[in-house]
Amino acid sequence: MNSASVLREADEKFDIHEAIQDIEREMLEAAEALEFERAAMLRDQLFELKNALKPGSGRALIPSGRSRLKASRH
């Protein structure tokens, strides 16, 4: 399941810019904690969200979703 799918399934208001900031912060925390696989997964989620914002991407997000995406912790 990709980030866009997760966002479409959630039913609370979604702010994509807030989600991007939250994921960036979580990615940096994961890297500082030497959790590089988790940081890479978060980086990939950021890439998907940022690409969905680009005009003409053909991947518009539905304006409902979670305010924060969580990476699974091991």
N, C-alpha and C positions, 0 to 999 in steps of 0.2 A: 504494500500500500504506500503510495507516495503522499507528499505533503498536501497536495491539492485535494486528494481523496479524503484525507483526515479532516480537512477544513470543511468540506461539503457535508460530512456526516454529523458534525457537531451542530448544536442548535442555539448557541448563545451568540451575541453580537461579536463580530470579528474585526479587529483593526490590524491589517497586514503589516503596517509600519511598526506597531508595537510588538507584533510577533517577531519581526526581523530583529529588532533591538534585543528582545529577550533571548532569541536563539544565538545572536552574536555574543552576548554576555555569557550564556551557558557554554558556548563553544570555547571561549577563552578560558573559562574556569576549568573545563575538561582538559585543555592543553596544559594549563599550569599544574594540574593534578596528574599529569603524564598519562591521561586516558585518551591516547591518540586515536584509537578506533572510534570512540564516541565523538571526539572532536571532528573527525572526518565525516561521520554520519550527519552531524549538525551542519557542517560546511555544505554538504550536498543538499540538505533541506533549504539552506539559505539560497543556494544557486537556483533551486526550483522556484522558490517564492519570488526572488528578484526577477527571474525570467518571465514569470507570470505577469509581472507589472509592466513589462515592456510593451509598447504599442505594437500591434500586429503580431503578437506572439501566438494568438489563436488559443491561448490557455487562460481565459478569464476565470477568475475565482468568484464563486458565489459569495455575496457579502454576509455570510453567516459562518461561524466557525469558532474555533477556540482561540483565546487570546494568547495562548502559549502552547507550543508543541513540546512535548517531553521526549527525550531520547531514552530508550530503555537502558537501565543501569544493570551492570553485571555484578 
